[in-house]
Amino acid sequence: MKNFYDLLDTDNTINVEIALSAIVDNGVPHAKVICNNIILFDSTLQNSVKLNIKLHVLDLVNLSVTMSNKVYNSALETAVLIDSISIDGIEVIPKFSYCSTYDNDHKQDIFTHYLGYNGTWSLNMDLPFYQWLHRQTAQGWLLQPHEKNPQNHPKRY
């Protein structure tokens, strides 16, 4: 049982959860998942997998998923699917797929969470998660913590 003072503790971490699956009709793909330069997964992906990492609330979130070892066949498919990415319980992918990039060997510049080509899918947040989310959802002005603005006006995002 928590004491009263334990209930008032602030958790300064966010939980990043990544769910992946694969299509293996023409072989098992190799997948590599990196979050903030930490390798979370680097193996063949035959079954669904859920990956978790805790980050500091003010850290930038930089994710990448790389698929390799695909042998192309027009009749049979091999792919890695990013089923979902949630941060602190908030769905980020597929909802914000348009914020991602997909650098692949077919030079297809598409917003997706379906990796059908050998290549690297990335989501790089240029602000801490909650500030990034605030900007993506167009919620207006947001004050910048611990930074003084010379004109005494809030900083816009």
DADAUR-V410329 format. One record per residue. RES is the residue in one small letter. PSI is psi as a letter, one per 20 degrees, with the letter a starting at -180 (none if undefined). BURIAL is 1 if it has 24 or more other C-alpha atoms within 12 Angstrom, else 0. D_CENTER is the distance of its C-alpha to the mean C-alpha in Angstrom with 1 decimal. Layout:
RES | PSI | BURIAL | D_CENTER
RES | PSI | BURIAL | D_CENTER
This chain:
m | p | 0 | 34.5
k | q | 0 | 32.9
n | r | 0 | 35.3
f | g | 0 | 35.1
y | h | 0 | 33.8
d | h | 0 | 30.9
l | h | 0 | 29.8
l | i | 0 | 29.6
d | p | 0 | 27.1
t | p | 0 | 23.9
d | o | 0 | 20.7
n | k | 0 | 19.0
t | q | 0 | 15.8
i | q | 1 | 12.6
n | p | 1 | 11.2
v | p | 1 | 7.7
e | p | 1 | 8.3
i | p | 1 | 7.1
a | p | 1 | 10.1
l | q | 1 | 11.4
s | r | 1 | 15.0
a | q | 1 | 17.3
i | p | 1 | 20.3
v | k | 1 | 23.0
d | h | 0 | 26.1
n | k | 0 | 26.7
g | r | 0 | 25.5
v | p | 1 | 22.6
p | q | 1 | 19.7
h | p | 1 | 18.4
a | q | 1 | 14.6
k | p | 1 | 13.1
v | p | 1 | 9.7
i | p | 1 | 9.3
c | o | 1 | 7.7
n | l | 0 | 10.1
n | j | 0 | 12.7
i | p | 0 | 12.9
i | o | 0 | 13.2
l | h | 1 | 12.1
f | p | 1 | 13.6
d | n | 0 | 16.1
s | r | 0 | 18.5
t | q | 1 | 19.7
l | o | 1 | 17.9
q | h | 0 | 20.7
n | r | 0 | 19.6
s | q | 0 | 16.7
v | q | 1 | 14.7
k | p | 0 | 12.6
l | q | 1 | 11.0
n | q | 1 | 11.0
i | q | 1 | 11.0
k | p | 1 | 12.7
l | q | 1 | 12.3
h | q | 0 | 15.0
v | h | 0 | 14.6
l | j | 0 | 15.5
d | q | 1 | 13.1
l | q | 1 | 10.9
v | o | 1 | 7.2
n | o | 1 | 6.7
l | q | 1 | 4.7
s | q | 1 | 7.1
v | p | 1 | 8.8
t | p | 1 | 12.5
m | p | 1 | 15.2
s | r | 1 | 18.8
n | k | 1 | 22.2
k | p | 1 | 22.4
v | o | 0 | 26.0
y | p | 0 | 26.4
n | p | 0 | 28.8
s | i | 0 | 29.5
a | h | 0 | 30.5
l | q | 0 | 27.9
e | q | 0 | 24.1
t | p | 1 | 21.6
a | q | 1 | 17.9
v | p | 1 | 14.5
l | p | 1 | 12.8
i | n | 1 | 9.3
d | g | 1 | 11.1
s | q | 1 | 8.6
i | p | 1 | 5.6
s | q | 1 | 7.5
i | p | 1 | 8.1
d | k | 1 | 11.8
g | j | 0 | 12.6
i | p | 0 | 11.4
e | p | 0 | 9.9
v | g | 1 | 7.1
i | p | 1 | 7.0
p | i | 0 | 9.8
k | g | 0 | 11.2
f | k | 1 | 9.6
s | h | 1 | 9.4
y | i | 0 | 12.0
c | i | 1 | 9.9
s | r | 1 | 8.6
t | q | 1 | 11.1
y | n | 1 | 12.6
d | o | 1 | 15.3
n | r | 1 | 17.6
d | i | 0 | 21.2
h | j | 0 | 22.4
k | k | 0 | 21.4
q | o | 0 | 20.0
d | n | 0 | 18.1
i | q | 0 | 16.3
f | o | 0 | 13.4
t | r | 1 | 12.3
h | j | 1 | 10.3
y | o | 1 | 13.5
l | n | 1 | 14.1
g | i | 1 | 17.9
y | q | 1 | 18.7
n | p | 1 | 18.4
g | a | 1 | 15.9
t | p | 1 | 12.4
w | p | 1 | 9.5
s | q | 1 | 7.4
l | o | 1 | 5.4
n | o | 1 | 7.6
m | p | 1 | 8.8
d | j | 0 | 12.5
l | r | 0 | 13.4
p | q | 1 | 12.7
f | g | 1 | 10.4
y | h | 1 | 13.6
q | g | 1 | 15.2
w | g | 1 | 12.4
l | g | 1 | 12.5
h | g | 0 | 16.2
r | g | 0 | 16.4
q | h | 0 | 14.3
t | j | 0 | 16.6
a | l | 0 | 19.6
q | j | 0 | 21.1
g | b | 0 | 23.5
w | q | 0 | 24.4
l | p | 0 | 22.7
l | q | 0 | 24.7
q | o | 0 | 23.5
p | q | 0 | 24.2
h | k | 0 | 26.6
e | p | 0 | 27.4
k | p | 0 | 30.7
n | p | 0 | 31.1
p | h | 0 | 34.5
q | j | 0 | 35.4
n | k | 0 | 34.5
h | q | 0 | 32.1
p | q | 0 | 28.5
k | p | 0 | 25.8
r | q | 0 | 24.2
y | none | 0 | 20.5
